């Protein structure tokens, strides 16, 4: 399964991609929305994991853009600020799952397994 992880924290990108590769996933990374769209145009991505709060990337706009361009690709949003309002807004705009940071890997892998069959 090809997964795109979007986050402006390079350390998080390194650690999560390394951990996920050990689980057998093919992981692509992007530090912002523009890089994410580049990766999506270059690779067949089965699932997207994106941070909610990123410098220079309004996540609500990014989530809507991703869902409009890639409607069958599931999106998992992650954030260190898990407020109820934020979760409701992200799910309303097209995210399929929300996971708070620090990420519980079992919860992440469970969400990936659940959503992985959605991609076409």
Secondary structure as GFF3:
##gff-version 3
##sequence-region A 1 120
A	DSSP	beta_strand	2	6	.	.	.	ID=ss1
A	DSSP	alpha_helix	10	22	.	.	.	ID=ss2
A	DSSP	beta_strand	26	30	.	.	.	ID=ss3
A	DSSP	alpha_helix	33	42	.	.	.	ID=ss4
A	DSSP	beta_strand	47	51	.	.	.	ID=ss5
A	DSSP	beta_strand	53	54	.	.	.	ID=ss6
A	DSSP	beta_strand	57	58	.	.	.	ID=ss7
A	DSSP	alpha_helix	59	69	.	.	.	ID=ss8
A	DSSP	beta_strand	74	79	.	.	.	ID=ss9
A	DSSP	alpha_helix	84	92	.	.	.	ID=ss10
A	DSSP	beta_strand	97	100	.	.	.	ID=ss11
A	DSSP	alpha_helix	105	116	.	.	.	ID=ss12
###
